[in-house]
Amino acid sequence: MNEVLLSFDLDHTLMINPFRRWVFPEINRWLQSHFSEEKPVNRLIREHRRRLSNGAYPEAYDWDDILCSVVLEHAIPFTVRELVEKHACVGKVWLFSDVLPAMDRLTQAGAHMVAATNGFTRYQRPVTDCLGLTPYFGGFYTPEEMRYAKPQAAFFQFGKDRQVIHVGDRLDQDVLGANRAQQISVWIYREMPSDLRNLPITERTRHPLFSTCLNHRLHREGVPSAFHETCRPQYIICSLDELLKIWERELMSK
């Protein structure tokens, strides 16, 4: 491997997309005119989870296809893509405050960066364009292009002959996928307790409190305890400000 590539999850790692607060509520209001339950949008969530459980990972993130499969007998007056484009505006989507300063420092240091997300490009690019994130990425890797999705190891084929440092907030997707692909996994955990924050980055995963935080998050994500060790990140950070040190350390080890 002759290069270290930084890849980033997007949702809840760098940014907040409009799905939960805006897109799904609008879909729910329209569905209520056709279905009697209070939250018919949950039909989409159930179909998403069914596809995941059946191993249909890329298809599980195709929200337009999911919507069509749930509402077979009705003409849908919009697409999910159109709703995302409608709501991808300042005030409805936002970045975490550490993102742009960290991306600028990494760019100045010469880091090569890509987006590696389970969200389809048509749902993510309107948001990254709005937030000014898109220019930082030399590639945009998503399930419809890769034909795989995190945590499938094959999703990380975009790395080719490069060492990938993958940064994400999900242990069951980002960390597990990077570990399976034998790449470097970085868990961003902004709620990190101060006892861990005060430790050097290289020592955090050896502290007993780390295992407590890890198990708590894995429980929230619904990961069976038998898989916990495979979801263990190589690094844990509380802010993207710390990522430059990891990139420099891994670069020096090549």
Secondary structure, DSSP 4 states (H G I P E B T S, - for coil): ---EEEEE--BTTTEE-SIIIIIHHHHHHHHTTT--SS-TTHHHHHHHHHHHHTT-TGGGG-HHHHHHHH-TTS--SS-HHHHHHHH-SBTTBEE-TTHHHHHHHHHHHT-EEEEE-SS-HHHHHHHHHHHT-GGG-S-EE-HHHHS--TT-GGGGGGGTTSEEEEEES-IIIIIHHHHHTT-EEEEE-TT--HHHHTS-GGGGGGSHHHHHHHHHHHHHTT--GGGGGGG--SEEESSGGGHHHHHHHHHHT-
